[in-house]
Amino acid sequence: MKQKTIMIGNKPIGSEYPMYTIAEIGSNFDGSIERAKKLVDLAVDYCGADAVKFQSFKATDIVSKIGFLGRSDGFQSHWEKPVYEVYKDAEFPREWHQELFNYCKEKGSTFLSAPYDREAVDLLDELGVEAFKVGSGDITWLEMLEYIAHKDKPIILATGASTLSEVDAAVKTIKATGNKKLILLQCVTNYPSTFESANVNAMKAMGKMFDVEVGYSDHTPGSIVPLCARALGGCIIEKHFTDDKTRKGPDHSFAMDHHDFKEMVEDIRCLEKTLGSPHKTLYEEEAVTVDLQRRCVRAADNLGAGLILEAKHLVALRPAPEGTICPKYCSKLIGKKIKKSIARGDAIVWEDI
């Protein structure tokens, strides 16, 4: 069984709580710690993001230099440099972790990162990160999932390009450690991905199937998928984040800029208000319109005192002030005598009978 409430810092995570928003800075700090701080400022102060996220990897420990050479599948054509060099340029230096962690903490925000080797897991754990993010690419690295799960912190696991059986194996591996603090993210690993492939319903289905909280790691343009995910019970949304989509780099072009991200957060908060509760309620703001739009029983013609009412004497018309007779009671009026004259269009009340 999933535990009732997963906490990331002081924020409860679940479909009944406000959606947790993650600004994925990733490699968009472009090799500058000052730029990384600027993006943190924008994400937290301007956009209202709950967390900012980086990626903790070393190129030597995540890709093979020769593994991508000579490939004919077009993967290399995405970037001007060899894949290994792109990863090398995008490294988030280990020596920056403490400084950025402290910077986020001072701002009252949460620092997250996805570790791609055991040393990174240990480093993040020692820093005191509130949760671990695991990227879709490592969902089949079960030994790594087990290692992370033993840290007994919430795990946010993306499921892009994965079969259901692979997700099942990952979930079982994590839960076998006793760590039940798992959130699965539906994801499509294409940059950008298409709306036709978004399949937000799969997110909802995984939540029921694996008895876990769910969310979405989204690479489609705009806020449509995040809003859809929230409406279907998603508790986390992750979006790549930049301040300038025209900058060079692997992640800038499809990322949300600070204006987009701010609008998304505002739209999500508005949507959450509209979702309300499962209980159907008559709201105070509807009180006037109830009278204006509902009908009551009125005289179809001028009716004289002592008249025995027939169906032809009655009509259902708006408005319906308090104390008037609802049309569903018309049959009870048939054959009754009215005490006084009633003008055409006037409401008939029980006291008139």
VEXSESE-121494 format. One record per residue: residue in three letters; x, y, z of N, C-alpha, C in turn; residue number from 1. Coordinates in pm, whole numbers, always signed. Each point is the difference from the previous one (the first is absolute). Layout:
% residues N
> ALA  X  Y  Z  X  Y  Z  X  Y  Z  NUM
...
% end
This chain:
% residues 353
> MET  +84  -119  +0  -84  +119  +0  +88  +125  +0  1
> LYS  -39  +102  -78  +74  +126  +2  -27  +71  +132  2
> GLN  +99  +73  +50  -27  +70  +124  -94  +117  -27  3
> LYS  -74  +38  +103  -109  +96  -18  +47  +130  -60  4
> THR  +104  +60  +56  +47  +128  -49  +151  -2  -16  5
> ILE  +46  +25  -120  +143  +15  -27  +33  +147  +18  6
> MET  +107  +28  +72  +44  +137  +21  +130  +25  -75  7
> ILE  +5  +110  -75  +126  +48  -56  +24  +135  +66  8
> GLY  +94  +3  +93  +17  +118  +83  -125  +18  +85  9
> ASN  -56  +120  -3  -123  +25  +77  -125  -7  -87  10
> LYS  +14  -56  -120  -112  -7  -93  -56  -143  -6  11
> PRO  -127  -19  +31  -61  -131  -17  -25  -27  -148  12
> ILE  +24  -123  -41  -14  -37  -141  -117  -97  -15  13
> GLY  -93  +34  -86  -114  -87  -23  -106  +73  -79  14
> SER  -92  -75  -56  -102  +60  -86  -92  +94  +76  15
> GLU  -7  -15  +132  -86  +88  +79  +69  +129  +44  16
> TYR  +128  +14  -36  +78  +118  +36  +34  +80  -126  17
> PRO  +45  +126  +17  +42  +78  -118  +108  -74  -78  18
> MET  -9  +10  -132  +97  -69  -86  +140  +53  +26  19
> TYR  +96  -91  +12  +139  +35  +27  +69  +30  -133  20
> THR  +52  +121  -14  +56  +43  -128  +153  +2  +6  21
> ILE  +61  -69  -97  +146  -11  -6  +52  +69  -125  22
> ALA  +86  +97  +17  +68  +66  -112  +130  -74  -26  23
> GLU  +4  -73  -110  +116  -80  -38  +102  +88  -71  24
> ILE  +96  +52  +77  +105  +83  -58  +96  -86  -82  25
> GLY  +23  -123  +46  +82  -93  -76  +134  +60  -37  26
> SER  +27  +6  -129  +127  +54  -49  -10  +147  -39  27
> ASN  -115  +62  +22  -21  +136  -49  +71  +109  +79  28
> PHE  +81  -41  +97  +86  +97  +68  +121  +33  -85  29
> ASP  +22  -74  -107  +103  +29  -100  +139  +20  +59  30
> GLY  +35  -84  +96  +136  +1  +53  +30  +111  +98  31
> SER  -101  +75  +44  +22  +114  +90  -81  -16  +127  32
> ILE  +66  +5  +114  -72  -12  +126  -84  +124  +27  33
> GLU  +47  +116  -49  -79  +121  +18  -127  -6  -85  34
> ARG  +11  -57  -117  -119  -17  -83  -94  -102  +64  35
> ALA  +55  -104  +61  -82  -97  +71  -81  +70  +109  36
> LYS  +64  +90  +73  -70  +73  +108  -107  +92  -58  37
> LYS  +31  +60  -114  -99  +88  -64  -125  -79  -37  38
> LEU  +20  -121  -55  -114  -83  -37  -78  -46  +124  39
> VAL  +72  -27  +108  -68  -33  +126  -86  +117  +45  40
> ASP  +56  +121  -7  -76  +120  +39  -128  +13  -82  41
> LEU  +13  -15  -130  -116  +14  -88  -105  -108  +30  42
> ALA  +47  -122  +15  -92  -112  +22  -75  +16  +132  43
> VAL  +72  +39  +103  -61  +6  +134  -73  +131  +23  44
> ASP  +70  +112  -20  -56  +130  +36  -102  +50  -101  45
> TYR  +27  -20  -127  -89  +53  -104  -112  -98  -35  46
> CYS  +37  -129  -8  -97  -99  -49  -76  -73  +111  47
> GLY  +56  -2  +120  -66  -73  +108  +19  -150  -6  48
> ALA  +110  -47  -62  +28  -143  -5  +28  -53  +141  49
> ASP  -44  -123  +25  +24  -61  +131  +142  -51  +12  50
> ALA  +60  -39  -113  +135  -55  +4  +71  +31  -131  51
> VAL  +132  +6  +8  +83  +8  -120  +83  -128  -6  52
> LYS  +29  -42  -122  +66  -129  -14  +117  +7  -96  53
> PHE  +109  -69  +38  +117  -12  -84  +22  -148  -30  54
> GLN  +110  -31  -68  +34  -139  -30  +143  -24  +42  55
> SER  +20  -99  +85  +133  -28  +55  +63  -118  -72  56
> PHE  +79  +33  -101  +69  -106  -74  +139  +46  -40  57
> LYS  +85  -97  -26  +129  +22  -65  -6  -71  -135  58
> ALA  +47  +69  -101  -10  -57  -136  +60  -140  -7  59
> THR  +112  -19  +72  +68  -130  -6  -83  -112  +62  60
> ASP  -94  +36  +87  -79  -101  +70  -141  -15  -54  61
> ILE  -30  +71  -111  -136  -11  -54  -3  -39  -147  62
> VAL  +103  +38  -78  +4  -37  -141  +137  -54  -38  63
> SER  -1  -83  -102  +125  -52  -55  +46  +93  -112  64
> LYS  +127  +34  +1  +53  +87  -105  -21  -60  -138  65
> ILE  +22  -130  -10  -7  -62  -131  -139  -56  -32  66
> GLY  -85  -6  +103  -129  -65  -18  -90  +65  -103  67
> PHE  +14  +133  -17  -86  +71  -94  +67  +25  -135  68
> LEU  +127  -37  -13  +70  +24  -125  -48  -97  -108  69
> GLY  -19  +52  -120  -37  -84  -112  -144  -47  +0  70
> ARG  -83  +54  +90  -141  -41  +2  -72  +54  -123  71
> SER  -92  -76  -51  -73  +41  -120  -145  +37  +31  72
> ASP  -35  +10  +130  -139  +25  +36  -32  +149  +10  73
> GLY  +98  +84  -30  -25  +145  +1  +8  +64  +136  74
> PHE  +29  -77  +104  +4  +58  +134  +104  +111  +9  75
> GLN  +118  -25  -55  +107  +98  +8  -37  +130  -70  76
> SER  -88  -6  -98  -33  +120  -77  -76  +105  +82  77
> HIS  -47  -36  +118  -70  +96  +86  +94  +111  +46  78
> TRP  +127  -31  +12  +96  +94  +56  +119  +21  -93  79
> GLU  +60  +119  +12  +114  +33  -85  +126  -73  +45  80
> LYS  +11  -27  +130  +118  -67  +54  -28  -149  +18  81
> PRO  +103  -81  +16  -20  -140  +36  -77  -11  +131  82
> VAL  -78  -105  +16  -86  -17  +117  +80  +10  +129  83
> TYR  +117  -64  +5  +80  +4  +123  +36  +143  +37  84
> GLU  +37  +81  -98  +39  +139  +29  -120  +83  +46  85
> VAL  -118  -29  -55  -120  +71  +45  -26  -29  +148  86
> TYR  +12  -127  +38  -18  -37  +140  +109  +62  +87  87
> LYS  +121  +3  -51  +112  +57  +77  -25  +147  +26  88
> ASP  -47  +73  -101  -29  +143  +17  -116  +23  +96  89
> ALA  -90  -98  +11  -121  +18  +81  +17  -47  +144  90
> GLU  +117  -48  +36  +21  -49  +136  -29  +110  +103  91
> PHE  -66  -40  +106  -23  +88  +115  +108  -33  +103  92
> PRO  +103  +84  +10  +118  -35  +82  -36  -42  +142  93
> ARG  +63  -104  +47  -29  -50  +135  +28  +107  +106  94
> GLU  +101  +82  -26  +36  +101  +100  -103  +113  +9  95
> TRP  -91  +7  -93  -105  +103  +4  -123  -45  +80  96
> HIS  -11  -128  +23  -122  -52  +60  -32  +65  +135  97
> GLN  +99  +5  +86  -24  +56  +134  -44  +146  -8  98
> GLU  +67  +77  -84  -32  +142  -12  -141  +21  -54  99
> LEU  -37  -75  -101  -135  +15  -56  -106  -54  +95  100
> PHE  +33  -107  +71  -92  -55  +100  -28  +105  +107  101
> ASN  +107  +62  +50  -15  +104  +103  -76  +121  -54  102
> TYR  +28  +34  -125  -67  +117  -60  -151  -22  -6  103
> CYS  -40  -119  -41  -143  -32  -6  -61  -2  +140  104
> LYS  +74  -55  +94  -50  -10  +137  -24  +137  +60  105
> GLU  +93  +93  -27  -14  +137  +50  -123  +68  -59  106
> LYS  -37  -39  -120  -117  +58  -66  -130  -69  +42  107
> GLY  +12  -103  +82  -118  -75  +40  -51  -92  -108  108
> SER  +87  -32  -96  -40  -88  -110  +71  -134  +15  109
> THR  -38  -95  -83  +56  -134  +6  +94  -26  -117  110
> PHE  +117  -47  +32  +100  -40  -99  -16  -148  -27  111
> LEU  -21  -36  -126  -7  -139  -40  +101  -27  -110  112
> SER  +41  -124  -11  +87  -38  -111  -20  -148  -28  113
> ALA  +25  -37  -126  -6  -141  -38  +141  -56  +0  114
> PRO  +31  -96  +86  +134  -59  +4  +15  -109  -105  115
> TYR  +115  -3  -65  +23  -99  -105  +116  -94  +32  116
> ASP  +48  +3  +125  +100  -94  +46  -8  -5  +152  117
> ARG  +56  -102  +60  -14  -18  +145  +67  +112  +79  118
> GLU  +110  +49  -50  +66  +111  +68  -94  +120  +8  119
> ALA  -74  +26  -107  -95  +110  -1  -115  -25  +99  120
> VAL  -45  -124  +9  -104  -34  +97  +47  +33  +141  121
> ASP  +121  -43  +32  +54  +24  +134  +18  +149  +26  122
> LEU  +49  +73  -100  +20  +143  +15  -132  +70  +29  123
> LEU  -103  -31  -77  -130  +64  +20  -60  -38  +134  124
> ASP  +18  -125  +39  -51  -45  +129  +68  +75  +114  125
> GLU  +131  +16  -9  +75  +72  +105  -37  +148  +4  126
> LEU  -34  +57  -116  -45  +139  -2  -131  +16  +75  127
> GLY  -80  -105  -1  -130  +7  +65  -115  +27  -96  128
> VAL  +14  -45  -127  -109  +22  -95  -128  -65  +53  129
> GLU  -112  +60  -35  -130  -46  +52  -55  -119  -78  130
> ALA  +52  -19  -122  -50  -110  -84  +102  -26  -109  131
> PHE  -12  -116  -63  +82  -34  -116  -88  -5  -124  132
> LYS  +49  +57  -108  -65  -16  -131  +81  -101  -80  133
> VAL  -69  -94  -63  +67  -97  -87  -54  +19  -140  134
> GLY  +89  +27  -94  -41  +21  -138  -46  -128  -67  135
> SER  -78  +15  -105  -56  -116  -71  +107  -98  -47  136
> GLY  +116  +52  -40  +104  -85  -57  +54  -104  +96  137
> ASP  -18  +22  +131  +55  -93  +99  -105  -90  +62  138
> ILE  -119  -6  -59  -108  -79  +61  +31  -149  +1  139
> THR  +85  -46  -92  +35  -143  -3  +130  -30  +75  140
> TRP  +63  +101  +57  +122  -21  +80  -45  -29  +142  141
> LEU  -45  -121  +22  -66  -35  +126  +94  +9  +119  142
> GLU  +128  -31  -21  +97  +10  +111  +10  +145  +49  143
> MET  -6  +94  -92  +7  +141  +37  -129  +42  +73  144
> LEU  -113  -46  -50  -127  +31  +66  +0  -52  +144  145
> GLU  +51  -119  +17  +8  -59  +134  +91  +82  +91  146
> TYR  +114  +44  -55  +96  +79  +77  -64  +132  +46  147
> ILE  -70  +64  -92  -66  +126  +34  -111  -24  +102  148
> ALA  -78  -105  -19  -113  -27  +88  +44  -22  +144  149
> HIS  +119  -59  +17  +51  -25  +136  +31  +129  +75  150
> LYS  +4  +112  -68  +20  +129  +68  -128  +43  +71  151
> ASP  -109  -69  -27  -128  +21  +68  -53  +143  -14  152
> LYS  +13  +52  -121  -56  +131  -30  -98  -15  -116  153
> PRO  -91  +95  -16  -92  -10  -114  +75  -13  -131  154
> ILE  -55  -81  -89  +59  -21  -133  -103  +42  -104  155
> ILE  +42  +89  -89  -82  +44  -113  +57  -68  -123  156
> LEU  -74  -98  -52  +51  -84  -107  -73  +27  -131  157
> ALA  +73  +47  -101  -59  +22  -132  -5  -131  -77  158
> THR  -104  -15  -83  -24  -128  -66  -2  +10  -152  159
> GLY  +71  +100  -55  +2  +16  -145  +63  -118  -71  160
> ALA  -50  -30  -119  +54  -107  -86  +7  -134  +72  161
> SER  -94  -23  +93  +1  -122  +79  -125  -83  -27  162
> THR  +16  -130  +6  -116  -89  -7  -58  -12  +140  163
> LEU  -123  -48  +7  -64  -17  +130  +73  -103  +84  164
> SER  +55  -101  -62  +74  -102  +76  +129  +59  +57  165
> GLU  +62  +94  -72  +120  +66  +53  -34  +90  +117  166
> VAL  -113  +69  -10  -45  +83  +113  -29  -88  +120  167
> ASP  -66  -113  -25  -33  -94  +107  +125  -49  +71  168
> ALA  +103  -34  -76  +124  -49  +60  +66  +108  +85  169
> ALA  -4  +123  -49  +60  +112  +74  -75  +24  +131  170
> VAL  -133  +0  -7  -82  +23  +119  +26  -110  +103  171
> LYS  +2  -125  -45  +23  -111  +92  +138  +10  +65  172
> THR  +100  +40  -78  +136  +13  +53  +5  +105  +110  173
> ILE  -64  +113  -23  +1  +108  +99  -79  -40  +124  174
> LYS  -119  -55  -20  -85  -35  +115  +59  -114  +83  175
> ALA  +79  -86  -64  +60  -113  +72  +97  +47  +107  176
> THR  +50  +122  -13  +92  +54  +100  -75  +53  +122  177
> GLY  -132  +5  -10  -79  +58  +108  -32  +146  -23  178
> ASN  +53  +55  -107  -25  +141  -34  -128  +8  -82  179
> LYS  -104  +56  +59  -129  +12  -68  -25  +143  -49  180
> LYS  +101  +87  +14  -17  +142  -35  +34  +22  -147  181
> LEU  -87  -50  -86  +26  +0  -144  -106  +77  -76  182
> ILE  +46  +84  -92  -89  +71  -92  +45  -34  -142  183
> LEU  -93  -53  -80  +31  -31  -139  -42  +115  -90  184
> LEU  +87  +36  -94  -31  +105  -95  -17  -58  -139  185
> GLN  -118  +20  -59  -16  -31  -142  +91  +95  -78  186
> CYS  +58  -48  -107  +97  +80  -75  +13  -57  -140  187
> VAL  +25  +88  -96  +33  -41  -136  +138  +57  -30  188
> THR  +96  -87  -23  +138  +45  -16  +30  +40  -144  189
> ASN  -59  +114  -36  +34  +66  -126  -1  +149  +32  190
> TYR  +84  +77  -68  +24  +139  +41  -9  +96  -119  191
> PRO  -117  +62  -23  -124  -13  +78  -77  -125  -39  192
> SER  -95  -37  +85  -87  -113  -31  -133  +52  -54  193
> THR  -79  -89  -57  -124  +42  -64  -120  -21  +92  194
> PHE  -105  +78  -25  -123  -17  +77  -64  -136  -27  195
> GLU  +16  -49  -123  -60  -128  -37  +56  -116  +83  196
> SER  +123  +18  +49  +64  -107  +77  -9  +22  +151  197
> ALA  -57  +111  +42  +5  +38  +142  -64  -105  +91  198
> ASN  -114  -53  -38  -66  -110  +71  -5  +23  +151  199
> VAL  -64  +107  +41  -8  +33  +142  -81  -106  +75  200
> ASN  -90  -67  -68  -77  -105  +66  +90  -113  +52  201
> ALA  +115  -20  -65  +93  -104  +47  +52  +35  +138  202
> MET  +18  +129  +26  +41  +46  +133  -101  -45  +105  203
> LYS  -125  +27  -27  -107  -37  +93  -7  -151  +19  204
> ALA  +15  -73  -110  -6  -147  +7  +114  -56  +84  205
> MET  +121  +56  -13  +114  -49  +78  -22  +24  +149  206
> GLY  -63  +112  +33  -28  +28  +140  -87  -108  +62  207
> LYS  -104  -40  -74  -90  -104  +51  +67  -137  +0  208
> MET  +75  -27  -105  +61  -133  -15  +105  -26  +107  209
> PHE  +84  +101  +28  +112  -20  +92  -24  +60  +138  210
> ASP  -118  +61  +19  -37  +58  +129  +105  +103  +47  211
> VAL  +28  +93  -91  +99  +105  +31  -55  +135  -45  212
> GLU  +62  +106  +48  -31  +133  -51  +62  +13  -140  213
> VAL  -59  +87  -80  +48  +15  -138  +8  +147  -40  214
> GLY  +76  +25  -105  +12  +133  -56  +48  -10  -143  215
> TYR  +56  +110  -51  +39  +2  -141  +130  +77  -16  216
> SER  +93  -59  -75  +121  +70  -44  -23  +34  -146  217
> ASP  -22  +128  -28  -60  +39  -128  +98  +71  -92  218
> HIS  -3  -41  -128  +83  +64  -102  -82  +58  -114  219
> THR  -133  +5  +16  -83  +64  -101  +2  +151  +19  220
> PRO  -36  +76  -102  -5  +146  +16  -117  +42  +90  221
> GLY  +21  +107  +77  -110  +62  +73  -47  -77  +122  222
> SER  -124  +33  +42  -54  -48  +127  -112  -102  -15  223
> ILE  -32  -41  -122  -115  -89  -18  +19  -131  +75  224
> VAL  +113  -65  -16  +23  -128  +66  +8  +16  +152  225
> PRO  +72  +99  +53  -1  +19  +146  -139  +19  +58  226
> LEU  -83  +78  -68  -136  +23  +50  -83  -129  -8  227
> CYS  +17  -73  -107  -70  -127  -14  +45  -98  +108  228
> ALA  +131  -4  +25  +53  -89  +104  -57  +35  +136  229
> ARG  -8  +130  +29  -55  +41  +130  -147  -39  +11  230
> ALA  -74  +20  -107  -144  -32  +2  -24  -149  +22  231
> LEU  +96  -84  -43  -15  -145  +14  +69  -53  +125  232
> GLY  +38  +90  +91  +54  -45  +128  +150  +2  +12  233
> GLY  +72  +56  -98  +145  +9  +9  +42  +93  +112  234
> CYS  +105  -37  +72  +42  +81  +116  +132  +72  -23  235
> ILE  +71  -34  -108  +128  +64  -31  +5  +31  -149  236
> ILE  +51  +118  -34  +30  +31  -139  +145  +47  -7  237
> GLU  +72  -54  -97  +138  +40  -23  +11  +53  -143  238
> LYS  +59  +119  -14  +20  +62  -131  +141  +56  -7  239
> HIS  +65  -18  -116  +130  +61  -21  -15  +152  +3  240
> PHE  +102  +67  +53  -12  +142  +32  +122  +78  -49  241
> THR  -27  +115  -63  +106  +90  -44  -50  +144  +9  242
> ASP  +87  +94  -28  -44  +140  -8  +5  +49  -145  243
> ASP  +49  -85  -90  +15  +41  -140  +5  -124  -89  244
> LYS  -106  -25  -73  -9  -120  -83  +94  +3  -121  245
> THR  +54  +117  -29  +87  +12  -118  +146  -28  +32  246
> ARG  +33  -20  +127  +139  -29  +36  +43  -134  -57  247
> LYS  +129  -14  -25  +54  -126  -49  +7  -100  +115  248
> GLY  -23  -124  -32  +3  -104  +102  -107  -103  -28  249
> PRO  +15  -121  +52  -92  -109  -34  -141  +15  +54  250
> ASP  -20  +80  +105  -131  +2  +66  -75  +133  -8  251
> HIS  +61  +103  -57  -64  +132  +2  -123  +9  -90  252
> SER  +10  -55  -120  -102  +26  -101  -139  -51  +38  253
> PHE  -8  -112  +71  -130  -57  +34  -41  +28  +145  254
> ALA  +85  +76  +72  -31  +30  +140  -104  +111  +10  255
> MET  -63  +11  +115  -83  +115  +31  +91  +113  +45  256
> ASP  -27  +122  -45  +72  +112  +60  -76  +44  +124  257
> HIS  +55  +102  +70  -59  +38  +128  -141  +55  -14  258
> HIS  -30  +62  -114  -137  +50  -21  -97  -117  -18  259
> ASP  +41  -99  -80  -83  -119  -22  -25  -75  +131  260
> PHE  +108  -17  +76  -10  -80  +122  -89  +69  +102  261
> LYS  +15  +131  +11  -84  +76  +93  -148  -14  -38  262
> GLU  -29  +11  -129  -138  -13  -46  -53  -140  +28  263
> MET  +85  -101  -20  -42  -138  +29  -36  -17  +147  264
> VAL  +86  +50  +88  -27  -13  +144  -130  +70  +36  265
> GLU  -19  +120  -53  -124  +73  +28  -122  -75  -52  266
> ASP  +12  -58  -119  -112  -76  -58  -30  -125  +84  267
> ILE  +105  -66  +47  -20  -118  +84  -73  +37  +128  268
> ARG  +43  +110  +64  -64  +42  +125  -146  +38  -24  269
> CYS  -27  +61  -114  -138  +34  -35  -81  -128  -23  270
> LEU  +59  -95  -71  -67  -127  -26  -32  -71  +130  271
> GLU  +93  +3  +94  -22  -68  +127  -120  +58  +74  272
> LYS  -19  +131  -12  -118  +61  +61  -127  -51  -67  273
> THR  +6  -14  -132  -120  -43  -73  -33  -146  +26  274
> LEU  +99  -83  +35  -26  -141  +24  -88  -21  +121  275
> GLY  +17  +85  +103  -87  -6  +117  +6  -133  +72  276
> SER  -119  -46  +44  -10  -123  +78  -102  -92  -67  277
> PRO  -10  -125  +49  -98  -92  -60  -144  +34  +37  278
> HIS  -22  +96  +87  -134  +30  +50  -66  +111  -83  279
> LYS  -121  -27  -47  -77  +99  -74  -58  +100  +99  280
> THR  +26  +129  -22  -36  +103  +97  -71  +115  -69  281
> LEU  -97  +60  +70  -61  +124  -46  +82  +115  +59  282
> TYR  +60  +80  -87  +90  +105  +46  -74  +132  +19  283
> GLU  +52  +80  +91  -62  +129  +33  -17  +87  -124  284
> GLU  +99  -6  -90  -7  +85  -118  -111  -42  -97  285
> GLU  -57  -119  +23  -108  -49  -85  -138  +39  +51  286
> ALA  -7  +57  +122  -130  +22  +66  -95  +83  -86  287
> VAL  +50  +108  -58  -86  +87  -80  -44  -71  -127  288
> THR  +95  -69  -65  -34  -64  -127  -96  -116  +18  289
> VAL  -3  -61  +119  -98  -105  +25  -140  +57  -16  290
> ASP  -26  +115  +61  -132  +65  -12  -30  +42  -143  291
> LEU  +103  +54  -68  -22  +53  -134  -25  -108  -103  292
> GLN  +69  -113  +14  -5  -102  -105  -100  -111  +25  293
> ARG  -43  -17  +123  -96  -106  +26  -144  +50  -17  294
> ARG  -90  -95  -22  -140  +32  -25  -85  -31  +123  295
> CYS  -109  +69  +13  -100  -32  +102  -137  -4  -67  296
> VAL  -102  -47  +74  -135  -8  -55  -62  +140  +1  297
> ARG  -48  +44  -115  -63  +131  -14  -137  -14  -70  298
> ALA  -78  +105  +13  -134  -1  -63  +13  +18  -149  299
> ALA  -64  -90  -76  +4  +7  -146  -95  +106  -53  300
> ASP  -94  +44  +85  -99  +105  -37  -45  +66  +129  301
> ASN  -83  +101  -11  -57  +60  +120  -95  -101  +63  302
> LEU  +26  -29  +128  -77  -103  +69  -82  +64  +111  303
> GLY  -129  -31  +3  -87  +59  +101  -5  -83  +127  304
> ALA  -32  +69  +112  -11  -68  +128  -103  -111  -8  305
> GLY  +29  -116  +62  -91  -112  +3  +13  -93  -118  306
> LEU  +86  +35  -97  +18  -84  -118  +60  -135  +39  307
> ILE  -52  -109  -60  +59  -132  +17  +108  -15  -109  308
> LEU  +121  -20  +43  +114  +0  -93  +0  -122  -92  309
> GLU  +27  +27  -128  +22  -103  -100  +140  +20  -59  310
> ALA  +47  -97  -74  +135  +8  -58  +16  +123  -88  311
> LYS  -109  +40  -70  +8  +115  -90  +20  +133  +73  312
> HIS  -25  -1  +131  +15  +124  +79  +144  +22  +47  313
> LEU  +86  -99  -20  +133  +3  +60  +109  +2  -107  314
> VAL  +107  +72  +28  +114  +7  -91  +128  +11  +84  315
> ALA  +109  -54  -51  +130  +6  +70  +87  +107  -66  316
> LEU  +28  +106  +75  +78  +112  -54  +102  +49  +102  317
> ARG  +106  +60  -52  +99  +67  +84  -53  +138  +41  318
> PRO  +54  +56  +112  +92  -56  +100  -75  -80  +105  319
> ALA  +78  -55  +93  -60  -82  +106  +49  +49  +136  320
> PRO  -57  +109  +53  +40  +51  +131  -23  -104  +110  321
> GLU  +64  +19  +111  -17  -91  +113  -146  +0  +44  322
> GLY  -51  -119  +28  -137  -14  +46  -99  -32  -110  323
> THR  +42  +6  -126  -91  -35  -111  -3  -151  -19  324
> ILE  -90  -44  -86  -23  -144  -17  +80  -52  -120  325
> CYS  +75  -106  +23  +79  -64  -106  -93  -69  -100  326
> PRO  +29  +5  -131  -87  -61  -101  -30  -148  +23  327
> LYS  +88  -70  +70  -23  -144  +21  -124  -26  +86  328
> TYR  -52  +105  +66  -118  -16  +84  -129  +43  -70  329
> CYS  +5  +28  -130  -119  +43  -75  -117  -96  +17  330
> SER  +30  -130  -5  -107  -99  +8  -76  +8  +132  331
> LYS  +67  +45  +103  -64  +11  +131  -95  +120  +8  332
> LEU  +15  +93  -95  -86  +118  -1  -131  -23  -76  333
> ILE  +1  -98  -90  -119  -27  -81  -117  -41  +92  334
> GLY  -114  +66  -19  -119  -30  +80  -9  +79  +129  335
> LYS  +101  +82  +27  -1  +84  +121  -66  +134  -32  336
> LYS  -61  +60  +104  -67  +130  -15  +93  +111  +47  337
> ILE  +6  +111  -77  +83  +113  +42  -84  +96  +84  338
> LYS  +64  +57  +102  -69  +86  +96  -24  +140  -53  339
> LYS  +89  +46  -90  -7  +139  -46  +30  +8  -148  340
> SER  -28  +114  -57  +30  +20  -142  +150  +9  -20  341
> ILE  +46  -58  -111  +143  +3  -32  +13  +49  -144  342
> ALA  +81  +104  -18  +19  +58  -133  +86  -91  -86  343
> ARG  -23  +9  -130  +79  -78  -96  +150  +26  +20  344
> GLY  +79  -106  +11  +145  +11  +16  +46  +4  +144  345
> ASP  -94  +24  +95  +39  +2  +140  +27  -142  +50  346
> ALA  +92  -9  +98  +31  -129  +58  -115  -45  +89  347
> ILE  -27  -130  -1  -97  -59  +91  +78  -61  +116  348
> VAL  -41  +31  +122  +67  -53  +119  -100  -86  +77  349
> TRP  +54  -82  +88  -87  -95  +72  -107  +73  +82  350
> GLU  +30  +120  +45  -97  +75  +80  -122  +43  -82  351
> ASP  +18  -2  -134  -114  +38  -88  -100  -112  -17  352
> ILE  +37  -121  +43  -83  -119  -27  -95  -26  +116  353
% end
